[in-house]
Amino acid sequence: MMAGRFNCHATLLLIGVTLRGPVDERLGNIFGGSIQSKAPLLVSANSIRGGAVLPLAGGRVEKVGRQIHRHLAFVRELLGDDPWARKR
């Protein structure tokens, strides 16, 4: 499958009553943002019943990964721990 300039695709599915605040914040940020022609990273947001779907596409895995971490930063507070931190 040809994906043009995008080599990495991801989808975040945020559902649940506990996530209502973070979901609303993400929807507001994404809907309020500007669209750039030929942007290296695209993020969209779609409201669904009980949450949101955020599809992402980028040319590099690292850029998409950073964007995923940025959109899921609230999880650290909910869990009281960083699920992405390296455990030793």
PDB file as gemmi writes it, atoms N, CA and C in Angstrom:
CRYST1    1.000    1.000    1.000  90.00  90.00  90.00 P 1                      
ATOM      1  N   MET A   1       0.840  -1.188   0.000  1.00  0.00           N  
ATOM      2  CA  MET A   1       0.000   0.000   0.000  1.00  0.00           C  
ATOM      3  C   MET A   1       0.877   1.239   0.000  1.00  0.00           C  
ATOM      4  N   MET A   2       0.621   2.134  -0.882  1.00  0.00           N  
ATOM      5  CA  MET A   2       1.360   3.394  -0.952  1.00  0.00           C  
ATOM      6  C   MET A   2       0.707   4.404  -0.013  1.00  0.00           C  
ATOM      7  N   ALA A   3       1.545   5.070   0.783  1.00  0.00           N  
ATOM      8  CA  ALA A   3       1.026   6.035   1.747  1.00  0.00           C  
ATOM      9  C   ALA A   3       1.586   7.426   1.505  1.00  0.00           C  
ATOM     10  N   GLY A   4       2.143   7.667   0.327  1.00  0.00           N  
ATOM     11  CA  GLY A   4       2.686   8.983   0.031  1.00  0.00           C  
ATOM     12  C   GLY A   4       3.843   9.316   0.943  1.00  0.00           C  
ATOM     13  N   ARG A   5       3.829  10.498   1.505  1.00  0.00           N  
ATOM     14  CA  ARG A   5       4.935  10.928   2.361  1.00  0.00           C  
ATOM     15  C   ARG A   5       4.835  10.381   3.783  1.00  0.00           C  
ATOM     16  N   PHE A   6       3.789   9.659   4.099  1.00  0.00           N  
ATOM     17  CA  PHE A   6       3.599   9.152   5.457  1.00  0.00           C  
ATOM     18  C   PHE A   6       3.989   7.681   5.559  1.00  0.00           C  
ATOM     19  N   ASN A   7       4.931   7.403   6.424  1.00  0.00           N  
ATOM     20  CA  ASN A   7       5.414   6.036   6.643  1.00  0.00           C  
ATOM     21  C   ASN A   7       4.886   5.425   7.936  1.00  0.00           C  
ATOM     22  N   CYS A   8       4.294   6.241   8.781  1.00  0.00           N  
ATOM     23  CA  CYS A   8       3.821   5.769  10.088  1.00  0.00           C  
ATOM     24  C   CYS A   8       2.393   6.260  10.319  1.00  0.00           C  
ATOM     25  N   HIS A   9       1.521   5.339  10.669  1.00  0.00           N  
ATOM     26  CA  HIS A   9       0.116   5.663  10.954  1.00  0.00           C  
ATOM     27  C   HIS A   9      -0.235   5.084  12.323  1.00  0.00           C  
ATOM     28  N   ALA A  10      -1.008   5.833  13.085  1.00  0.00           N  
ATOM     29  CA  ALA A  10      -1.453   5.358  14.397  1.00  0.00           C  
ATOM     30  C   ALA A  10      -2.867   5.884  14.642  1.00  0.00           C  
ATOM     31  N   THR A  11      -3.580   5.203  15.507  1.00  0.00           N  
ATOM     32  CA  THR A  11      -4.917   5.636  15.898  1.00  0.00           C  
ATOM     33  C   THR A  11      -5.042   5.525  17.410  1.00  0.00           C  
ATOM     34  N   LEU A  12      -5.420   6.620  18.044  1.00  0.00           N  
ATOM     35  CA  LEU A  12      -5.696   6.611  19.480  1.00  0.00           C  
ATOM     36  C   LEU A  12      -7.210   6.551  19.659  1.00  0.00           C  
ATOM     37  N   LEU A  13      -7.647   5.666  20.500  1.00  0.00           N  
ATOM     38  CA  LEU A  13      -9.065   5.526  20.817  1.00  0.00           C  
ATOM     39  C   LEU A  13      -9.205   5.838  22.300  1.00  0.00           C  
ATOM     40  N   LEU A  14      -9.846   6.953  22.610  1.00  0.00           N  
ATOM     41  CA  LEU A  14     -10.013   7.408  23.990  1.00  0.00           C  
ATOM     42  C   LEU A  14     -11.487   7.328  24.353  1.00  0.00           C  
ATOM     43  N   ILE A  15     -11.831   6.378  25.209  1.00  0.00           N  
ATOM     44  CA  ILE A  15     -13.233   6.141  25.556  1.00  0.00           C  
ATOM     45  C   ILE A  15     -13.367   5.966  27.062  1.00  0.00           C  
ATOM     46  N   GLY A  16     -14.402   6.542  27.629  1.00  0.00           N  
ATOM     47  CA  GLY A  16     -14.713   6.323  29.031  1.00  0.00           C  
ATOM     48  C   GLY A  16     -15.037   7.601  29.773  1.00  0.00           C  
ATOM     49  N   VAL A  17     -15.839   7.469  30.795  1.00  0.00           N  
ATOM     50  CA  VAL A  17     -16.266   8.614  31.599  1.00  0.00           C  
ATOM     51  C   VAL A  17     -15.060   9.309  32.234  1.00  0.00           C  
ATOM     52  N   THR A  18     -14.100   8.541  32.705  1.00  0.00           N  
ATOM     53  CA  THR A  18     -12.910   9.094  33.349  1.00  0.00           C  
ATOM     54  C   THR A  18     -12.120   9.970  32.386  1.00  0.00           C  
ATOM     55  N   LEU A  19     -12.222   9.704  31.112  1.00  0.00           N  
ATOM     56  CA  LEU A  19     -11.440  10.429  30.111  1.00  0.00           C  
ATOM     57  C   LEU A  19     -12.177  11.619  29.499  1.00  0.00           C  
ATOM     58  N   ARG A  20     -13.372  11.904  29.981  1.00  0.00           N  
ATOM     59  CA  ARG A  20     -14.185  12.966  29.386  1.00  0.00           C  
ATOM     60  C   ARG A  20     -13.438  14.303  29.318  1.00  0.00           C  
ATOM     61  N   GLY A  21     -12.801  14.721  30.401  1.00  0.00           N  
ATOM     62  CA  GLY A  21     -12.060  15.991  30.424  1.00  0.00           C  
ATOM     63  C   GLY A  21     -10.895  15.997  29.451  1.00  0.00           C  
ATOM     64  N   PRO A  22      -9.991  15.001  29.533  1.00  0.00           N  
ATOM     65  CA  PRO A  22      -8.885  14.956  28.579  1.00  0.00           C  
ATOM     66  C   PRO A  22      -9.344  14.853  27.123  1.00  0.00           C  
ATOM     67  N   VAL A  23     -10.418  14.114  26.869  1.00  0.00           N  
ATOM     68  CA  VAL A  23     -10.934  13.989  25.503  1.00  0.00           C  
ATOM     69  C   VAL A  23     -11.416  15.342  25.004  1.00  0.00           C  
ATOM     70  N   ASP A  24     -12.206  16.038  25.812  1.00  0.00           N  
ATOM     71  CA  ASP A  24     -12.712  17.359  25.414  1.00  0.00           C  
ATOM     72  C   ASP A  24     -11.560  18.324  25.143  1.00  0.00           C  
ATOM     73  N   GLU A  25     -10.520  18.245  25.959  1.00  0.00           N  
ATOM     74  CA  GLU A  25      -9.352  19.115  25.774  1.00  0.00           C  
ATOM     75  C   GLU A  25      -8.660  18.805  24.448  1.00  0.00           C  
ATOM     76  N   ARG A  26      -8.459  17.532  24.143  1.00  0.00           N  
ATOM     77  CA  ARG A  26      -7.820  17.154  22.889  1.00  0.00           C  
ATOM     78  C   ARG A  26      -8.654  17.574  21.690  1.00  0.00           C  
ATOM     79  N   LEU A  27      -9.952  17.341  21.768  1.00  0.00           N  
ATOM     80  CA  LEU A  27     -10.832  17.740  20.667  1.00  0.00           C  
ATOM     81  C   LEU A  27     -10.754  19.247  20.439  1.00  0.00           C  
ATOM     82  N   GLY A  28     -10.782  20.014  21.512  1.00  0.00           N  
ATOM     83  CA  GLY A  28     -10.697  21.469  21.393  1.00  0.00           C  
ATOM     84  C   GLY A  28      -9.375  21.927  20.795  1.00  0.00           C  
ATOM     85  N   ASN A  29      -8.275  21.319  21.242  1.00  0.00           N  
ATOM     86  CA  ASN A  29      -6.957  21.691  20.721  1.00  0.00           C  
ATOM     87  C   ASN A  29      -6.815  21.361  19.248  1.00  0.00           C  
ATOM     88  N   ILE A  30      -7.274  20.193  18.866  1.00  0.00           N  
ATOM     89  CA  ILE A  30      -7.118  19.766  17.470  1.00  0.00           C  
ATOM     90  C   ILE A  30      -8.067  20.550  16.567  1.00  0.00           C  
ATOM     91  N   PHE A  31      -9.328  20.723  16.990  1.00  0.00           N  
ATOM     92  CA  PHE A  31     -10.273  21.465  16.172  1.00  0.00           C  
ATOM     93  C   PHE A  31      -9.879  22.939  16.067  1.00  0.00           C  
ATOM     94  N   GLY A  32      -9.233  23.468  17.106  1.00  0.00           N  
ATOM     95  CA  GLY A  32      -8.838  24.879  17.120  1.00  0.00           C  
ATOM     96  C   GLY A  32      -7.521  25.152  16.423  1.00  0.00           C  
ATOM     97  N   GLY A  33      -6.806  24.116  16.016  1.00  0.00           N  
ATOM     98  CA  GLY A  33      -5.500  24.289  15.379  1.00  0.00           C  
ATOM     99  C   GLY A  33      -5.616  24.652  13.913  1.00  0.00           C  
ATOM    100  N   SER A  34      -4.498  25.095  13.363  1.00  0.00           N  
ATOM    101  CA  SER A  34      -4.470  25.458  11.950  1.00  0.00           C  
ATOM    102  C   SER A  34      -3.952  24.276  11.125  1.00  0.00           C  
ATOM    103  N   ILE A  35      -4.291  24.281   9.869  1.00  0.00           N  
ATOM    104  CA  ILE A  35      -3.857  23.230   8.954  1.00  0.00           C  
ATOM    105  C   ILE A  35      -2.725  23.787   8.103  1.00  0.00           C  
ATOM    106  N   GLN A  36      -1.606  23.052   8.052  1.00  0.00           N  
ATOM    107  CA  GLN A  36      -0.461  23.464   7.257  1.00  0.00           C  
ATOM    108  C   GLN A  36      -0.354  22.590   6.010  1.00  0.00           C  
ATOM    109  N   SER A  37      -0.088  23.211   4.890  1.00  0.00           N  
ATOM    110  CA  SER A  37       0.122  22.469   3.661  1.00  0.00           C  
ATOM    111  C   SER A  37       1.411  21.669   3.751  1.00  0.00           C  
ATOM    112  N   LYS A  38       1.371  20.409   3.380  1.00  0.00           N  
ATOM    113  CA  LYS A  38       2.516  19.502   3.387  1.00  0.00           C  
ATOM    114  C   LYS A  38       3.160  19.363   4.768  1.00  0.00           C  
ATOM    115  N   ALA A  39       2.347  19.389   5.809  1.00  0.00           N  
ATOM    116  CA  ALA A  39       2.848  19.214   7.173  1.00  0.00           C  
ATOM    117  C   ALA A  39       3.487  17.836   7.315  1.00  0.00           C  
ATOM    118  N   PRO A  40       4.575  17.726   8.102  1.00  0.00           N  
ATOM    119  CA  PRO A  40       5.228  16.425   8.279  1.00  0.00           C  
ATOM    120  C   PRO A  40       4.438  15.474   9.176  1.00  0.00           C  
ATOM    121  N   LEU A  41       3.429  16.009   9.870  1.00  0.00           N  
ATOM    122  CA  LEU A  41       2.625  15.212  10.785  1.00  0.00           C  
ATOM    123  C   LEU A  41       1.188  15.702  10.716  1.00  0.00           C  
ATOM    124  N   LEU A  42       0.259  14.775  10.581  1.00  0.00           N  
ATOM    125  CA  LEU A  42      -1.159  15.121  10.569  1.00  0.00           C  
ATOM    126  C   LEU A  42      -1.848  14.441  11.745  1.00  0.00           C  
ATOM    127  N   VAL A  43      -2.664  15.208  12.448  1.00  0.00           N  
ATOM    128  CA  VAL A  43      -3.464  14.684  13.550  1.00  0.00           C  
ATOM    129  C   VAL A  43      -4.886  15.173  13.343  1.00  0.00           C  
ATOM    130  N   SER A  44      -5.816  14.270  13.447  1.00  0.00           N  
ATOM    131  CA  SER A  44      -7.219  14.606  13.308  1.00  0.00           C  
ATOM    132  C   SER A  44      -7.932  14.137  14.579  1.00  0.00           C  
ATOM    133  N   ALA A  45      -9.168  14.533  14.751  1.00  0.00           N  
ATOM    134  CA  ALA A  45      -9.949  14.085  15.895  1.00  0.00           C  
ATOM    135  C   ALA A  45     -11.402  13.961  15.485  1.00  0.00           C  
ATOM    136  N   ASN A  46     -11.997  12.881  15.908  1.00  0.00           N  
ATOM    137  CA  ASN A  46     -13.408  12.647  15.640  1.00  0.00           C  
ATOM    138  C   ASN A  46     -14.090  12.263  16.935  1.00  0.00           C  
ATOM    139  N   SER A  47     -15.133  12.976  17.250  1.00  0.00           N  
ATOM    140  CA  SER A  47     -15.915  12.680  18.437  1.00  0.00           C  
ATOM    141  C   SER A  47     -16.774  11.445  18.165  1.00  0.00           C  
ATOM    142  N   ILE A  48     -16.775  10.530  19.113  1.00  0.00           N  
ATOM    143  CA  ILE A  48     -17.646   9.361  19.043  1.00  0.00           C  
ATOM    144  C   ILE A  48     -18.389   9.272  20.369  1.00  0.00           C  
ATOM    145  N   ARG A  49     -19.404   8.451  20.426  1.00  0.00           N  
ATOM    146  CA  ARG A  49     -20.155   8.324  21.669  1.00  0.00           C  
ATOM    147  C   ARG A  49     -19.235   7.785  22.758  1.00  0.00           C  
ATOM    148  N   GLY A  50     -19.087   8.556  23.819  1.00  0.00           N  
ATOM    149  CA  GLY A  50     -18.266   8.144  24.948  1.00  0.00           C  
ATOM    150  C   GLY A  50     -16.790   8.454  24.817  1.00  0.00           C  
ATOM    151  N   GLY A  51     -16.381   9.179  23.747  1.00  0.00           N  
ATOM    152  CA  GLY A  51     -14.967   9.463  23.616  1.00  0.00           C  
ATOM    153  C   GLY A  51     -14.592  10.090  22.296  1.00  0.00           C  
ATOM    154  N   ALA A  52     -13.386   9.713  21.822  1.00  0.00           N  
ATOM    155  CA  ALA A  52     -12.866  10.280  20.585  1.00  0.00           C  
ATOM    156  C   ALA A  52     -11.893   9.314  19.929  1.00  0.00           C  
ATOM    157  N   VAL A  53     -11.740   9.487  18.629  1.00  0.00           N  
ATOM    158  CA  VAL A  53     -10.753   8.761  17.840  1.00  0.00           C  
ATOM    159  C   VAL A  53      -9.793   9.804  17.282  1.00  0.00           C  
ATOM    160  N   LEU A  54      -8.490   9.573  17.477  1.00  0.00           N  
ATOM    161  CA  LEU A  54      -7.475  10.479  16.963  1.00  0.00           C  
ATOM    162  C   LEU A  54      -6.551   9.717  16.005  1.00  0.00           C  
ATOM    163  N   PRO A  55      -6.745   9.854  14.710  1.00  0.00           N  
ATOM    164  CA  PRO A  55      -5.820   9.250  13.759  1.00  0.00           C  
ATOM    165  C   PRO A  55      -4.612  10.160  13.560  1.00  0.00           C  
ATOM    166  N   LEU A  56      -3.434   9.566  13.446  1.00  0.00           N  
ATOM    167  CA  LEU A  56      -2.191  10.307  13.243  1.00  0.00           C  
ATOM    168  C   LEU A  56      -1.448   9.707  12.054  1.00  0.00           C  
ATOM    169  N   ALA A  57      -0.733  10.547  11.326  1.00  0.00           N  
ATOM    170  CA  ALA A  57       0.100  10.085  10.220  1.00  0.00           C  
ATOM    171  C   ALA A  57       1.329  10.974  10.159  1.00  0.00           C  
ATOM    172  N   GLY A  58       2.489  10.355   9.990  1.00  0.00           N  
ATOM    173  CA  GLY A  58       3.725  11.114   9.909  1.00  0.00           C  
ATOM    174  C   GLY A  58       4.756  10.406   9.071  1.00  0.00           C  
ATOM    175  N   GLY A  59       5.753  11.156   8.680  1.00  0.00           N  
ATOM    176  CA  GLY A  59       6.824  10.595   7.882  1.00  0.00           C  
ATOM    177  C   GLY A  59       7.815   9.793   8.695  1.00  0.00           C  
ATOM    178  N   ARG A  60       7.883  10.065   9.992  1.00  0.00           N  
ATOM    179  CA  ARG A  60       8.854   9.382  10.854  1.00  0.00           C  
ATOM    180  C   ARG A  60       8.163   8.843  12.109  1.00  0.00           C  
ATOM    181  N   VAL A  61       8.548   7.654  12.498  1.00  0.00           N  
ATOM    182  CA  VAL A  61       7.986   7.007  13.689  1.00  0.00           C  
ATOM    183  C   VAL A  61       8.200   7.881  14.920  1.00  0.00           C  
ATOM    184  N   GLU A  62       9.354   8.504  15.019  1.00  0.00           N  
ATOM    185  CA  GLU A  62       9.679   9.322  16.195  1.00  0.00           C  
ATOM    186  C   GLU A  62       8.695  10.481  16.358  1.00  0.00           C  
ATOM    187  N   LYS A  63       8.363  11.146  15.259  1.00  0.00           N  
ATOM    188  CA  LYS A  63       7.421  12.268  15.337  1.00  0.00           C  
ATOM    189  C   LYS A  63       6.037  11.808  15.778  1.00  0.00           C  
ATOM    190  N   VAL A  64       5.589  10.698  15.213  1.00  0.00           N  
ATOM    191  CA  VAL A  64       4.280  10.165  15.591  1.00  0.00           C  
ATOM    192  C   VAL A  64       4.306   9.723  17.052  1.00  0.00           C  
ATOM    193  N   GLY A  65       5.375   9.076  17.482  1.00  0.00           N  
ATOM    194  CA  GLY A  65       5.505   8.645  18.873  1.00  0.00           C  
ATOM    195  C   GLY A  65       5.464   9.805  19.849  1.00  0.00           C  
ATOM    196  N   ARG A  66       6.173  10.888  19.525  1.00  0.00           N  
ATOM    197  CA  ARG A  66       6.151  12.076  20.404  1.00  0.00           C  
ATOM    198  C   ARG A  66       4.751  12.661  20.495  1.00  0.00           C  
ATOM    199  N   GLN A  67       4.049  12.667  19.371  1.00  0.00           N  
ATOM    200  CA  GLN A  67       2.681  13.200  19.372  1.00  0.00           C  
ATOM    201  C   GLN A  67       1.748  12.320  20.191  1.00  0.00           C  
ATOM    202  N   ILE A  68       1.911  11.005  20.113  1.00  0.00           N  
ATOM    203  CA  ILE A  68       1.118  10.087  20.928  1.00  0.00           C  
ATOM    204  C   ILE A  68       1.377  10.354  22.403  1.00  0.00           C  
ATOM    205  N   HIS A  69       2.633  10.475  22.784  1.00  0.00           N  
ATOM    206  CA  HIS A  69       2.975  10.752  24.194  1.00  0.00           C  
ATOM    207  C   HIS A  69       2.384  12.082  24.646  1.00  0.00           C  
ATOM    208  N   ARG A  70       2.413  13.083  23.767  1.00  0.00           N  
ATOM    209  CA  ARG A  70       1.858  14.394  24.119  1.00  0.00           C  
ATOM    210  C   ARG A  70       0.347  14.285  24.367  1.00  0.00           C  
ATOM    211  N   HIS A  71      -0.351  13.550  23.511  1.00  0.00           N  
ATOM    212  CA  HIS A  71      -1.804  13.428  23.661  1.00  0.00           C  
ATOM    213  C   HIS A  71      -2.198  12.508  24.810  1.00  0.00           C  
ATOM    214  N   LEU A  72      -1.310  11.641  25.237  1.00  0.00           N  
ATOM    215  CA  LEU A  72      -1.608  10.732  26.350  1.00  0.00           C  
ATOM    216  C   LEU A  72      -0.904  11.127  27.648  1.00  0.00           C  
ATOM    217  N   ALA A  73      -0.378  12.337  27.714  1.00  0.00           N  
ATOM    218  CA  ALA A  73       0.334  12.792  28.911  1.00  0.00           C  
ATOM    219  C   ALA A  73      -0.544  12.733  30.167  1.00  0.00           C  
ATOM    220  N   PHE A  74      -1.833  12.920  30.020  1.00  0.00           N  
ATOM    221  CA  PHE A  74      -2.748  12.900  31.161  1.00  0.00           C  
ATOM    222  C   PHE A  74      -2.803  11.526  31.842  1.00  0.00           C  
ATOM    223  N   VAL A  75      -2.400  10.467  31.151  1.00  0.00           N  
ATOM    224  CA  VAL A  75      -2.444   9.111  31.709  1.00  0.00           C  
ATOM    225  C   VAL A  75      -1.534   8.999  32.933  1.00  0.00           C  
ATOM    226  N   ARG A  76      -0.416   9.711  32.928  1.00  0.00           N  
ATOM    227  CA  ARG A  76       0.501   9.692  34.079  1.00  0.00           C  
ATOM    228  C   ARG A  76      -0.223  10.105  35.357  1.00  0.00           C  
ATOM    229  N   GLU A  77      -1.020  11.169  35.260  1.00  0.00           N  
ATOM    230  CA  GLU A  77      -1.766  11.642  36.437  1.00  0.00           C  
ATOM    231  C   GLU A  77      -2.831  10.640  36.862  1.00  0.00           C  
ATOM    232  N   LEU A  78      -3.534  10.071  35.899  1.00  0.00           N  
ATOM    233  CA  LEU A  78      -4.578   9.102  36.232  1.00  0.00           C  
ATOM    234  C   LEU A  78      -4.016   7.872  36.932  1.00  0.00           C  
ATOM    235  N   LEU A  79      -2.847   7.403  36.480  1.00  0.00           N  
ATOM    236  CA  LEU A  79      -2.249   6.194  37.040  1.00  0.00           C  
ATOM    237  C   LEU A  79      -1.343   6.464  38.237  1.00  0.00           C  
ATOM    238  N   GLY A  80      -0.905   7.715  38.372  1.00  0.00           N  
ATOM    239  CA  GLY A  80       0.054   8.022  39.431  1.00  0.00           C  
ATOM    240  C   GLY A  80       1.434   7.453  39.113  1.00  0.00           C  
ATOM    241  N   ASP A  81       1.678   7.170  37.832  1.00  0.00           N  
ATOM    242  CA  ASP A  81       2.946   6.587  37.392  1.00  0.00           C  
ATOM    243  C   ASP A  81       3.068   6.846  35.891  1.00  0.00           C  
ATOM    244  N   ASP A  82       4.270   6.723  35.389  1.00  0.00           N  
ATOM    245  CA  ASP A  82       4.508   6.907  33.967  1.00  0.00           C  
ATOM    246  C   ASP A  82       4.608   5.536  33.298  1.00  0.00           C  
ATOM    247  N   PRO A  83       3.583   5.126  32.557  1.00  0.00           N  
ATOM    248  CA  PRO A  83       3.617   3.791  31.957  1.00  0.00           C  
ATOM    249  C   PRO A  83       4.665   3.649  30.853  1.00  0.00           C  
ATOM    250  N   TRP A  84       5.213   4.766  30.372  1.00  0.00           N  
ATOM    251  CA  TRP A  84       6.208   4.718  29.322  1.00  0.00           C  
ATOM    252  C   TRP A  84       7.643   4.852  29.835  1.00  0.00           C  
ATOM    253  N   ALA A  85       7.795   5.021  31.139  1.00  0.00           N  
ATOM    254  CA  ALA A  85       9.141   5.136  31.709  1.00  0.00           C  
ATOM    255  C   ALA A  85       9.789   3.748  31.712  1.00  0.00           C  
ATOM    256  N   ARG A  86      11.066   3.737  31.503  1.00  0.00           N  
ATOM    257  CA  ARG A  86      11.783   2.458  31.547  1.00  0.00           C  
ATOM    258  C   ARG A  86      11.817   1.954  32.987  1.00  0.00           C  
ATOM    259  N   LYS A  87      11.440   0.740  33.145  1.00  0.00           N  
ATOM    260  CA  LYS A  87      11.478   0.114  34.474  1.00  0.00           C  
ATOM    261  C   LYS A  87      12.781  -0.659  34.583  1.00  0.00           C  
ATOM    262  N   ARG A  88      13.442  -0.552  35.746  1.00  0.00           N  
ATOM    263  CA  ARG A  88      14.695  -1.292  35.961  1.00  0.00           C  
ATOM    264  C   ARG A  88      14.532  -2.324  37.022  1.00  0.00           C  
TER     265      ARG A  88                                                      
END                                                                             
